[in-house]
Amino acid sequence: MTWSIWYGNYTLRLNLYCPFLVTQVFLPAMREQRYGRIDSITSTMANFVFEGLGDYSAAKAGLEGLMSTGPLRKPSTGYS
């Protein structure tokens, strides 16, 4: 896969960038309310790679990392 294909990849934008941007939109309100939930759907493909699906696997693995780190996982805040 070339850089131009990777950079312009629809699969990455849809499965990784969009959840990040949505999180950024709702996180301030969640912090203000001291409560909130963001659910995301990933796949077993985050742990496996099949020919031609490396971008999808990378996006789902990235989404798992995004949703399991940072302020979203601090129990004292009331949001996750």
C-alpha positions as CSV (number, residue, x, y, z in Angstrom):
1,M,0.0,0.0,0.0
2,T,1.4,3.4,-1.0
3,W,1.3,6.6,1.2
4,S,-1.2,8.2,-1.1
5,I,-3.6,5.3,-0.8
6,W,-3.1,5.1,3.0
7,Y,-3.4,8.9,3.5
8,G,-6.6,9.2,1.5
9,N,-8.1,6.0,2.8
10,Y,-11.8,6.1,3.3
11,T,-11.7,3.1,5.7
12,L,-9.4,4.8,8.1
13,R,-11.3,8.1,8.0
14,L,-14.6,6.3,8.6
15,N,-13.5,3.9,11.3
16,L,-10.9,5.9,13.2
17,Y,-11.0,9.6,12.4
18,C,-14.8,10.0,12.7
19,P,-15.0,8.4,16.1
20,F,-12.2,10.7,17.3
21,L,-13.9,13.8,16.0
22,V,-17.3,12.8,17.5
23,T,-15.6,12.2,20.8
24,Q,-14.1,15.7,20.7
25,V,-17.6,17.2,20.1
26,F,-19.3,15.4,23.0
27,L,-16.4,15.3,25.5
28,P,-16.8,18.9,26.8
29,A,-20.5,18.4,27.6
30,M,-19.7,15.1,29.3
31,R,-17.1,16.8,31.4
32,E,-19.5,19.6,32.4
33,Q,-22.2,17.0,33.3
34,R,-19.6,14.8,34.9
35,Y,-21.3,11.9,33.2
36,G,-21.6,10.4,29.7
37,R,-20.9,7.4,27.6
38,I,-19.5,6.9,24.1
39,D,-19.9,3.4,22.7
40,S,-17.8,2.4,19.7
41,I,-17.9,-0.8,17.7
42,T,-14.7,-2.6,16.8
43,S,-14.0,-6.0,15.4
44,T,-11.9,-9.1,15.9
45,M,-10.1,-7.8,12.8
46,A,-8.3,-5.5,15.1
47,N,-6.2,-8.5,16.1
48,F,-6.0,-10.3,12.7
49,V,-5.0,-9.2,9.3
50,F,-6.2,-10.7,6.1
51,E,-4.9,-9.8,2.7
52,G,-6.3,-6.5,1.5
53,L,-7.8,-5.6,4.9
54,G,-4.7,-4.1,6.6
55,D,-6.3,-0.6,6.7
56,Y,-9.5,-1.9,8.3
57,S,-7.5,-3.9,10.9
58,A,-5.3,-0.8,11.7
59,A,-8.4,1.4,12.0
60,K,-10.1,-1.0,14.4
61,A,-7.0,-1.5,16.5
62,G,-6.6,2.3,16.7
63,L,-10.2,2.7,17.8
64,E,-9.7,0.2,20.6
65,G,-6.6,2.2,21.7
66,L,-8.4,5.5,21.4
67,M,-11.4,4.4,23.5
68,S,-9.3,2.7,26.2
69,T,-6.9,5.6,27.0
70,G,-7.0,9.1,28.2
71,P,-9.7,10.9,30.1
72,L,-12.5,8.7,28.9
73,R,-11.4,5.9,31.2
74,K,-10.9,7.7,34.5
75,P,-13.5,6.3,36.9
76,S,-13.6,9.4,39.1
77,T,-15.0,11.5,36.2
78,G,-18.2,9.5,35.7
79,Y,-17.7,9.2,31.9
80,S,-16.2,6.5,29.8
